[in-house]
Amino acid sequence: MAFYEQEILIVGAGPAGLSVAAECVFHELPSVRVLEKGPSHNQTVLQYYPDDKRVDAAYRGQEAVCAGVLCFRDTTKPNFLSIIDEIMVRYGFSVDYNVNVDSIKREGDRFTVSTGEGSIYRAHFVVIAVGRMGKPNRPDYFNDIPANARKRVQFDIRNLDASGKDILVVGGGNSAIEFALSLANKGKVTVSYRKDTFGRLNPMNLELLEKDEKEGLIEVRRNSNIDKVLEKDGRPHVFFKEGADKEGADKVFDHVIFGIGGSSPAGFLSSAGLDLDEKGNPKLSPLLESNVPGLYVAGELCVPQGKGSIIASFNSGKKVVEGIAQKLGVERKPELVSLNFQQ
């Protein structure tokens, strides 16, 4: 069994976790280490974003204004990952990969963090910087989808051969629509969304969707709710609640892609002693400290669902480190946006 002693321990190597680490190094806080369950940083981008999917700095209704030391502008997946590689080289903090955190317990003035690999980490401060997308939401009827059909039901479009295929994308947020936009020139794409307007889309995605719909590249079924998914000839047979006795109320697709967001890892947060609201989200102070002293939350879990962005995650790292610096009596350096990429 391996033991590690740190001043600051960060769980998650996505934008928020890496921002916390960079802020700690920039402001000369004591030893910091990042734990990541995957084999590399930014697993959500790697797993859920196809290579040609844009990585956006902000979402609709939010300014892409950087508050801390990290920043970027809309770019491609490969460029974004290379930006992060440069950040990590520049700040030189330690990241332990393939580490699954099982529990976080406060014992006296320190935290004990246990991992599935048998290692124990001890730290004065712990920052939980995991996201929601790693635990994608599933519709109520998902478990009733027959096994043969479920093989063609996915939550991302990696490794999907869409050429000439009939594909249904379910959802009305940015991820779902970006999936649809990426597939529009490869196969026949239908979007099923339960509302009549796409109120959560950033302006660019909304403009592109309307353009592709007008040109017939994407069919949009608004006010559309799926009742069940059965199997026909090994493919998903989708039944819609609307107009059950009318033509088009059911259709067989080659693939169904769910892009309906992710859920808070409420069980993990509760086991660490955090107070949660009715939606399973942590209750936090203005500087993102939980009810457990010294335990902070950064990234997606510190903003309302659907309001997250990479810039917001970067900026949450600034808030967390401001709180830790105050407790350590360390004076923060003047603000500096050191990586403002225009790619």
Secondary structure, DSSP 8 states (H G I E B T S, - for coil): --EEEEEEEEE--SHHHHHHHHHHHHTT-S-EEEE-SSSSS-HHHHHH--TTSEE-S--TT------SSEEE-SEEHHHHHHHHHHHHHHH--EEE-S--EEEEEEETTEEEEEETTS-EEEEEEEEE---STTSB---TTGGGS-HHHHTTEESS-TT---TT-EEEEE--SHHHHHHHHHHTTTSEEEEE-SSSS-TTS-HHHHHHHHHHHHTTSEEEE-S--EEEEEEETTEEEEEESTTTTSTTSEEE-SEEEE---B---HHHHHHTT--B-TTS-B---TT-B-SSTTEEE-GGGGS-TT---HHHHHHHHHHHHHHHHHHHT---------EEE--
